[in-house]
Amino acid sequence: MNYISDILYWISTGLLVPDIVLLIFFFGRSLLLIGSFFGQYLSIRRTASLIGRELDGLTPQTVATLAERLPKKNPSLLVVYLNRLLEARDNAPLRLIPMGPALVGLSTGDIASMAYNMQVAFATTVVGLFAAAIGFITQQVKQRWYLKDLSNLEFVAELLNAQTEKR
């Protein structure tokens, strides 16, 4: 039995240095992630103030010139997707809201166009709900897994603390 204990001790001692190296690596990585998060936070705040001013005064008459007023050298996802949306304004398949063409068909009395566009709007809504449900369910399951693991870790830590206190 001593041989098995000695082997386990040698293995754990041999893994001590790689463990410390990995710990230092992950600590450095966490510092980089904090810096990245802070940079992203500042960028979002800056973009929100710039875009907020433009969107506050936006009307159907001024939306055509919005692309000219957007920041040119801003890598924000909001700016990128606003530019894409504005580029696709005349291309019906690329529009984000399929209900719009259906309402236009209704207002002009084109019932056939309205019916087709309502079908497209319904189909995209169903697909969007399905994709959202998958994301929501997998997130909930993962959260339960992590909470269970955390609960198990806390249980073992409490047992270790109780054992240490008895000594």
C-alpha positions, 0 to 999 in steps of 0.5 A, a space after each residue: 500500500 505504501 508503494 501506491 501512495 508513493 507513486 501517487 505522491 511522485 505523480 502529484 509532485 511531477 504535475 506541480 510545475 505544469 499546474 503552476 505554469 498553467 495557473 500563471 497562464 490562465 491568470 494572465 489570460 484573465 487579465 487580458 479578458 478584463 482589459 478586453 471587456 473594459 475596452 469593449 465597454 468603453 467602445 459601446 458607451 462611445 458608440 451609444 452616445 454617437 448613435 443615440 444622437 443620430 437616432 433621436 432625431 431620425 425620421 422617415 425623411 432623414 433615414 436615407 442620409 443616416 449612412 452619411 452621418 454614421 462614424 466611418 472608422 468605428 468597428 462597432 457591430 452596431 455601426 456595421 449592421 446599421 450600414 448593412 441594413 441601410 445598404 439593403 433598404 431597396 433589396 426586399 429579401 435582405 430587409 430585417 422585418 418581413 412584416 413591412 412589405 405585407 403592410 404595404 400590400 395591405 395599404 395598397 389593396 394588393 391582397 395577393 402580395 400581402 398574403 405572400 408577405 404575411 407567409 414570409 413574416 410568419 415563417 421567419 418568426 417561427 424559425 426565429 422562435 425555434 432558434 431562440 428556444 434552442 439557445 435558451 434551452 441549452 443555456 438553461 441546461 448548461 447553467 444547471 450543470 454548472 450550478 450542480 458542479 458548484 454545489 458539489 464543489 461547495 459541499 466538498 469544500 465544507 467537508 474539507 473545512 470541517 475535517 480541518 477544524 477537527 484536527 
